[in-house]
Amino acid sequence: MFEFTSVLTNDNVRLNVVQSGNPRGPAIVFIHGISQSWMSWIAQLTAPSLRAKYRMVAFDLRGHGTSQGSYAVADGVSAQSDVQIDAARGDGQPGNAAAPAADDLHAVIDGLGLSSPMVIGWSYGGTVLQDYIALRGGLAGIGKAVLLATSPVVLAPGNADGGADTVFSAAAITTLLKTTPLNPYTGELNSHADIAAGLTGFVELCHQDQLSRAALGEAQVQGVTGFNLFTPAAVRLAIIGRVFDHRPTLAGLSTNDKARIRVVSPQGDKVLQTARIDHYWRETGLALDAVAGEGHLFHRRNAKTFNALVGSWVG
């Protein structure tokens, strides 16, 4: 069902890539969130309706899944390798994009020879997609872009206009700050047990919504938490430490580029503060689709509806 391969980035980081579906169909590239992997998109990669029509590509960002820099690299390269993550090269200025993350997406599109793919970036994957757009001044090699359950801005806490405490829910901040070697705001060290518990709490939060669905079973929670643990805590710290503001860049895009970008905001999201996020997105002038009730993992918890939307977005 899956074809596994790899690509090499411009700074010599090897990324794990998974393909599924019709190799002659229009290409769709999926980008996962923080500490996740290509397995975040299993409900799309295995869907018969999508596999019949589309060439689907999912990959592990550097330091994630089985890409270089993670604890589960398939090529024997140690997780201690010099794999630069976002904050490692950034200067902390909110208007600046993170070159390494955007380079990962470029490496996949270029390495596989994809022609104008639709790219769907979920959560932190949406940030990576915005980084790509910012660095290239537009969509460049992308045909269409979908920004799912993500924000155009994350500034330092305490900033009323896009601070982390206005972007993320209090519960999300609490759990995420337990998943790193130390709390970047207080300097408090986290133990291995703290990190595992923080990841479990974050996984459970991602699955919550405003609908009457059954709670996750223990096996589901442990399974998803398991592949989150492939990502070193230091990688999460570098990502969480980022500040950026892509609103001016997105607002200044051409009319043609804006018409090919869609923002999808699940209104039952327990990770993001959707009312604030939607306000920030409206400042960019991009089309915003609010999805009632669904949570941060809309694409996993309601795959049937989400997959139908994917088909309509490709066109």
C-alpha positions, -999 to +999 in steps of 0.1 A: +000+000+000+029+024+007+061+032-011+089+043+012+118+065-001+139+094+011+151+128-001+181+149+008+177+186+018+200+214+006+217+212+040+222+174+037+194+162+061+178+129+049+140+129+052+117+099+052+090+101+026+059+078+022+038+077-010+004+061-016-023+061-043-023+067-080+012+077-093-003+093-123-028+114-104-026+150-091-002+152-062-011+160-027+016+166+000+007+164+037+028+181+064+024+169+100+025+188+133+050+191+161+064+158+173+042+138+149+051+119+117+037+108+084+014+084+104-007+115+113-021+111+078-029+074+078-066+080+074-059+098+041-031+076+027-053+045+031-086+060+019-098+041-012-115+072-026-083+093-024-059+064-034-078+059-067-074+095-079-044+111-062-007+106-057-004+112-020+029+121-003+036+124+034+070+130+050+087+133+083+101+167+091+137+167+103+140+154+138+106+136+135+094+101+126+123+083+109+139+114+093+174+123+103+176+138+138+149+116+154+154+086+177+141+062+151+162+071+120+162+043+095+197+050+080+217+047+112+224+084+116+224+093+153+198+116+167+228+136+180+237+146+145+239+183+136+204+186+123+194+222+125+158+228+136+139+260+133+151+281+162+187+270+157+190+293+127+164+319+133+171+353+148+139+355+168+124+382+146+087+376+140+088+385+103+115+360+094+108+325+082+126+294+093+147+282+064+153+246+076+116+237+079+107+253+046+137+235+030+122+202+040+091+209+020+111+221-010+133+190-009+102+168-011+086+187-040+118+189-059+132+155-050+100+137-062+096+160-092+061+170-082+043+194-105+022+221-087+010+198-059-017+207-034+000+210+000-019+205+032-001+218+064-017+208+097-009+226+130+029+232+130+029+218+095+008+249+086+037+270+100+061+252+077+039+258+047+038+295+056+076+296+060+079+282+025+055+308+011+073+336+029+108+326+018+097+323-019+074+354-019+044+333-029+033+298-037+062+292-061+061+254-069+028+248-051-005+246-069-028+251-040-023+254-002-045+243+027-037+256+062-054+234+087-058+241+124-029+265+125-021+302+131-004+329+110+013+343+141+029+332+174+047+358+194+061+358+230+035+353+257+020+386+270+017+401+235-020+409+231-017+408+194-007+372+186+011+361+218+014+324+225-011+328+253-036+342+228-029+315+201-029+284+222-053+272+249-041+272+285-043+234+285-022+232+253+005+254+268+006+234+300+010+201+282+035+213+256+058+229+281+061+195+298+073+179+266+107+197+264+139+193+283+130+224+303+103+250+305+116+278+282+098+305+303+107+294+338+139+273+332+123+244+352+137+210+342+114+183+330+121+146+338+116+117+314+084+109+332+072+146+328+079+145+291+060+112+285+031+125+306+031+158+287+030+141+253+001+118+265-018+148+276-012+167+244-023+137+223-055+135+243-061+172+239-056+170+201-083+144+199-109+164+218-137+184+201-172+197+208-190+166+194-204+136+212-177+111+202-165+083+224-133+090+243-101+075+230-092+041+241-060+034+260-044+016+230-051+046+207-035+071+231-005+049+236-001+042+199-001+079+189+021+089+219+045+062+208+055+078+175+055+112+192+084+099+214+105+094+182+111+132+183+138+143+207+126+167+234+153+192+223+136+193+188+103+202+204+120+229+225+135+245+194+101+246+176+082+259+207+108+286+211+100+301+177+083+335+172+069+345+138+043+367+123+034+358+087+003+381+085+020+409+066+035+385+040+002+366+035-018+399+033+007+411+006+004+381-017-009+385-052-046+380-058-039+348-078-019+333-049-045+343-023-072+326-044-052+293-042-049+293-004-076+280+019-076+283+057-096+256+076-105+263+112-121+235+133-142+254+158-141+227+185-103+229+186-090+225+222-054+232+213-059+266+197-081+296+207-102+296+176-119+329+181-085+347+183-070+326+155-099+334+131-094+371+139-057+368+130-065+350+098-090+376+087-062+401+088-045+382+060-074+384+036-073+347+030-105+326+025-115+311+059-136+279+063-149+275+098-159+239+106-184+236+134-176+212+163-145+195+149-113+195+169-075+198+162-075+163+147-105+169+124-087+149+096-083+119+118-115+120+139-138+126+109-118+113+081-148+106+058-159+142+058-123+156+056-114+133+027-144+144+008-132+180+013-097+171+001-112+159-032-132+191-036-101+212-029-080+195-055-107+201-081 
